[in-house]
């Protein structure tokens, strides 16, 4: 249809009155069809020109966004929005020419709280920026479902944790009870306790109390919100410090350490204390997986605007049956251990807005992959990816 109209317009001087009328009627119908399509969208759409003046607003945008009264076309986009936060954000994004996705805003409408997600995209015609498109989505329902799912998930996790704690506490309490009964019997039947037997009983009681304390400490760490204090850190230095700390233990277990720090951009926002603890838990698992010794490889890289850290061992690996349970509280394949080590790892990485995954094969080893978002200043250095290599702009 577009090509037909372009050809007709090219021949406009040769067209008679009836043909011109027919062409205008055709253009009006095409415009109405276009408006019908735009108004049928569930997303709100606001289109501006290169001077940031409104060219079009669809019906969904009028329903979602708080516009001022009167005419809106040919007015500055931010001037016709009466919500101060949204107006300021739209003005900043349009003036800076930035692409922005999924910025969330809260709006009160008729005693209800709505959540909007706004996106600003460039309007491109013939490879030239001809204005901007502001997209608005009402994500209230989605957010409520997510919150409901999180509450259910948290309840399920708490139930699992409580069951795990009850199971873990049961053994040391039973041991304490048995030894107290033995002490009572000695007092009742022998009317005295030797220093040697008292010390023996007290040693056991002290050991079991310490065990109980460890269970409670691990439990509290797993359920309490983390008081993280984020700082921009050089991850290569953080990794080197940690590996120096565990080097002696690795040597004792006949494990050779290999490092490959290739990421040119290697700074991330982390809480060093918590992050080192998470990495240490992974390394401890790797050591346990290589009882006869082996190799531990730690490498870094940048992929898709994320800093990647791989920790690989060539140990016994993880069975397919256990792969989906590996981060669950109190799941462990060890004879000793709380079963919270990798739960803590998962919690720490998620607290850092990162992601963690596992790739493992039984008898061949395991790789833990941690992906962390690069800080904005670092992320902006990446300009493009070409031929499998990351290229950087120096600004």
C-alpha positions in Angstrom: 0.0 0.0 0.0 2.8 2.4 0.9 4.5 1.9 -2.5 1.2 2.5 -4.3 0.6 5.8 -2.4 4.2 6.9 -3.1 3.7 6.2 -6.8 0.4 8.1 -6.8 1.9 11.1 -5.1 4.7 11.1 -7.6 2.1 11.4 -10.4 0.1 14.0 -8.4 0.4 16.8 -11.0 -1.1 14.5 -13.7 -4.1 13.4 -11.6 -7.5 14.9 -12.1 -9.9 16.1 -9.4 -11.6 12.8 -9.0 -8.3 10.8 -8.8 -7.0 13.3 -6.2 -10.2 13.0 -4.1 -9.9 9.2 -4.3 -6.2 9.4 -3.2 -7.0 11.6 -0.2 -9.8 9.2 0.8 -7.4 6.3 0.6 -4.8 8.2 2.7 -7.5 9.0 5.3 -8.5 5.3 5.5 -4.9 4.3 5.9 -4.4 6.9 8.7 -7.6 5.6 10.4 -6.4 2.1 10.1 -3.0 3.1 11.6 -4.8 4.9 14.5 -7.0 1.9 15.1 -4.0 -0.4 15.4 -2.2 2.0 17.8 -5.3 2.5 19.9 -5.9 -1.2 20.1 -2.5 -1.7 21.8 -2.5 -2.5 25.5 0.7 -0.4 26.0 0.5 3.3 26.2 2.3 5.0 23.3 3.4 8.7 23.1 5.3 9.7 20.0 7.4 12.9 19.9 9.3 14.7 17.2 13.0 15.7 17.3 12.1 18.8 19.4 10.3 16.5 22.0 6.9 17.8 21.1 4.0 15.4 21.2 2.8 14.1 17.8 0.5 11.4 18.9 -0.9 9.8 22.1 -2.9 6.6 22.0 -6.0 5.7 24.2 -4.0 3.4 26.5 -1.5 6.2 27.3 -4.4 8.5 28.2 -5.8 5.8 30.6 -2.4 5.2 32.3 -0.5 8.5 32.4 -1.7 11.6 34.3 -2.0 14.2 31.5 -3.0 17.8 32.0 -6.3 19.1 30.5 -6.6 20.7 27.1 -4.7 20.0 23.8 -1.5 18.0 24.0 -0.2 17.8 20.5 2.7 20.0 19.6 3.4 20.6 23.3 6.6 19.4 25.0 6.0 15.8 26.2 7.0 16.5 29.8 4.9 19.7 30.0 1.7 17.8 29.5 2.3 15.2 32.2 1.2 16.4 35.6 3.0 13.8 37.8 6.3 15.5 38.9 8.4 12.3 39.0 7.3 11.0 35.6 7.6 14.5 34.0 11.1 15.1 35.3 12.2 11.6 34.2 10.7 12.0 30.7 12.4 15.4 30.3 15.8 14.1 31.4 15.6 11.0 29.1 14.4 13.0 26.1 17.0 15.8 26.5 19.9 13.4 27.1 18.8 11.2 24.2 19.1 8.1 26.3 17.4 4.8 25.7 15.7 3.8 29.0 13.8 0.5 29.7 11.4 -0.5 32.4 11.6 2.4 34.8 9.0 1.9 37.4 6.7 4.6 38.9 3.9 4.4 41.5 0.7 6.3 40.9 -2.3 6.7 43.2 -5.6 6.5 41.3 -9.0 6.4 43.0 -7.5 5.1 46.3 -5.6 2.4 44.5 -1.8 2.2 43.8 -0.9 1.5 40.2 2.6 0.6 39.1 3.7 1.8 35.7 6.8 0.7 33.7 8.1 3.4 31.2 10.4 2.9 28.3 11.9 5.5 26.0 13.1 4.4 22.5 14.3 6.4 19.6 11.9 6.7 16.6 14.0 5.8 13.5 13.2 6.6 9.9 15.5 5.9 7.1 18.3 5.3 9.6 17.9 8.7 11.1 16.4 9.6 14.5 13.1 11.3 13.8 11.9 11.6 17.4 11.2 9.4 20.4 8.6 6.8 21.5 7.5 6.6 25.1 5.9 3.3 26.0 3.9 2.8 29.2 2.8 -0.5 30.7 0.6 -1.1 33.7 2.5 -3.8 35.6 0.3 -3.6 38.8 -1.2 -7.1 38.3 2.1 -8.7 37.4 3.8 -7.2 40.5 1.0 -8.4 42.8 1.4 -11.9 41.3 5.1 -11.8 41.8 4.7 -10.6 45.4 2.2 -13.4 46.1 4.5 -15.9 44.5 7.4 -14.6 46.6 5.3 -14.9 49.8 4.4 -18.5 49.0 8.0 -19.2 48.1 9.3 -17.7 51.3 6.8 -19.7 53.3 7.8 -22.9 51.6 11.5 -22.0 52.2 10.8 -21.2 55.9 9.0 -24.5 56.3 11.9 -26.4 54.8 14.4 -24.4 57.0 12.3 -25.1 60.1 12.2 -28.8 59.3 15.9 -28.8 58.7 16.7 -27.0 61.9 14.5 -29.4 63.9 16.2 -32.4 62.4 19.7 -30.9 62.9 19.0 -29.9 66.6 17.5 -33.2 67.4 20.8 -35.1 67.4 22.9 -32.8 69.6 20.0 -32.5 72.0 19.7 -36.3 72.2 23.4 -36.5 72.9 23.2 -33.9 75.6 20.2 -35.7 77.2 22.0 -39.1 77.2 25.2 -37.7 78.9 23.2 -35.8 81.5 21.4 -39.1 82.3 24.7 -40.9 82.6 26.0 -38.2 85.0 22.8 -38.5 87.1 23.1 -42.3 87.3 26.7 -42.0 88.5 25.6 -39.5 91.2 22.6 -41.7 92.2 24.3 -45.1 92.3 27.9 -44.2 93.1 27.2 -41.0 95.1 30.2 -39.4 93.6 31.8 -38.4 90.3 35.5 -38.6 89.5 37.2 -35.6 88.0 38.1 -37.7 84.9 34.5 -38.7 84.2 33.1 -35.2 84.9 35.6 -33.7 82.4 34.7 -36.4 79.9 31.0 -35.6 80.2 31.6 -31.8 80.1 33.7 -32.1 76.9 30.8 -33.9 75.2 28.3 -31.3 76.4 30.5 -28.4 75.3 31.0 -30.0 71.9 27.2 -30.5 71.4 26.4 -27.0 72.6 28.9 -25.6 70.1 27.2 -27.7 67.5 23.8 -26.3 68.4 25.2 -22.8 68.3 26.6 -23.4 64.8 23.2 -24.6 63.6 21.4 -21.5 65.0 24.0 -19.1 63.5 23.7 -20.8 60.1 19.9 -20.7 60.3 19.9 -17.0 61.3 22.2 -16.1 58.4 20.0 -18.0 56.0 16.7 -16.2 57.1 17.8 -12.7 58.2 18.0 -9.8 55.7 21.6 -9.1 54.8 23.1 -5.8 55.9 25.2 -5.4 52.8 27.6 -2.4 52.3 28.4 -2.2 48.7 31.6 -0.7 47.4 33.2 -0.8 44.0 35.9 -3.3 44.2 38.6 -4.7 41.9 37.4 -8.3 41.6 40.8 -9.6 40.5 42.3 -8.3 43.7 39.5 -9.7 45.8 39.9 -13.1 44.1 43.7 -13.1 44.5 43.4 -12.2 48.2 40.9 -15.1 48.8 43.0 -17.6 46.8 46.1 -16.6 48.8 44.1 -17.3 52.0 43.1 -20.9 50.9 46.4 -21.7 49.1 47.9 -23.7 52.0 44.7 -25.7 52.4 44.7 -26.5 48.7 48.3 -27.6 48.8 47.5 -29.9 51.8 44.8 -31.6 49.7 47.1 -31.9 46.7 45.0 -29.5 44.6 46.8 -27.4 42.0 45.4 -23.9 41.5 45.1 -22.3 38.1 43.9 -18.8 37.4 42.9 -17.0 34.2 41.9 -13.4 34.8 41.1 -12.1 31.3 38.4 -9.6 31.9 39.7 -6.1 31.0 36.8 -4.6 33.0 36.8 -6.3 36.4 35.2 -3.9 38.9 31.9 -4.7 40.5 29.7 -3.4 43.4 30.1 -5.9 46.2 30.1 -6.4 49.9 33.6 -7.9 50.2 32.9 -9.8 53.4 29.8 -11.5 52.2 31.1 -12.1 48.7 34.3 -13.7 49.9 32.3 -16.0 52.2 30.2 -17.1 49.2 33.3 -17.8 47.1 34.9 -19.6 50.1 31.9 -21.9 50.4 32.2 -22.8 46.7 35.9 -23.5 47.1 35.3 -25.7 50.2 32.8 -27.7 48.2 35.4 -28.1 45.4 38.0 -29.3 47.9 35.5 -31.9 49.3 34.8 -33.1 45.8 38.5 -33.9 45.2 39.5 -36.2 48.1 42.5 -37.5 46.0 43.6 -34.1 44.8 43.1 -32.4 41.5 42.9 -29.0 39.8 40.9 -25.9 40.8 40.6 -23.3 38.0 39.3 -19.7 38.6 38.7 -17.5 35.6 37.1 -14.2 34.8 35.6 -12.7 31.6 33.1 -10.1 30.4 30.0 -11.3 28.5 26.9 -9.2 27.6 27.7 -6.4 30.0 28.2 -8.8 32.9 31.4 -9.8 34.8 31.7 -13.6 34.8 33.6 -15.7 37.4 34.0 -19.4 36.7 35.2 -21.8 39.5 35.9 -25.2 38.1 37.1 -28.5 39.7 37.7 -31.9 38.2 36.2 -33.7 41.2 33.5 -36.3 41.6 30.8 -34.1 40.0 27.1 -33.9 40.9 24.5 -36.4 39.8 21.6 -35.3 37.6 19.3 -36.2 40.4 20.9 -33.7 42.8 21.4 -30.8 40.4 18.0 -29.3 40.9 18.3 -29.5 44.7 21.8 -28.2 45.1 20.8 -24.7 46.4 17.9 -26.0 48.6 18.3 -25.5 52.4 19.6 -28.5 54.3 20.3 -30.5 51.2 23.7 -32.1 51.5 25.5 -35.2 50.2 28.2 -35.0 52.9 28.3 -37.0 56.1 28.9 -33.8 58.0 27.7 -30.3 57.3 24.7 -28.1 57.8 23.5 -28.2 54.2 23.3 -24.4 54.2 26.6 -23.7 52.5 25.3 -23.3 48.9 22.0 -21.8 50.2 24.1 -19.0 51.6 26.1 -18.8 48.3 22.8 -18.4 46.4 21.5 -15.8 48.8 24.7 -13.7 48.7 24.9 -13.7 44.9 21.2 -12.8 44.5 21.7 -10.0 47.1 24.4 -8.6 44.7 21.9 -8.6 41.9 23.8 -11.4 40.3 23.1 -14.9 39.1 24.7 -18.3 39.7 24.5 -21.5 37.8 26.1 -25.0 37.8 27.4 -27.2 35.1 28.4 -30.6 36.3 28.9 -34.2 35.1 29.3 -37.1 37.4 33.0 -38.2 37.6 34.1 -35.2 35.4 33.9 -32.2 37.7 31.8 -29.1 38.3 31.8 -25.5 37.3 30.1 -22.8 39.3 29.4 -19.7 37.1 28.7 -16.3 38.8 27.5 -13.4 36.7 27.6 -9.9 38.3 26.3 -6.6 36.8 29.1 -4.2 35.9 28.8 -0.8 37.5 27.3 1.8 35.1 30.6 3.6 34.5 32.4 0.3 33.7 29.5 -0.9 31.6 29.5 2.2 29.4 33.1 1.4 28.4 32.0 -1.6 26.4 31.2 -0.2 22.9 30.6 -3.3 20.8 31.3 -6.9 20.4 32.8 -8.2 17.2 34.4 -11.4 16.0 34.2 -13.0 19.4 36.2 -10.2 21.1 35.1 -7.4 23.3 36.2 -3.9 22.1 36.3 -1.0 24.5 36.1 2.8 24.0 38.4 4.9 26.1 36.6 7.9 27.4 
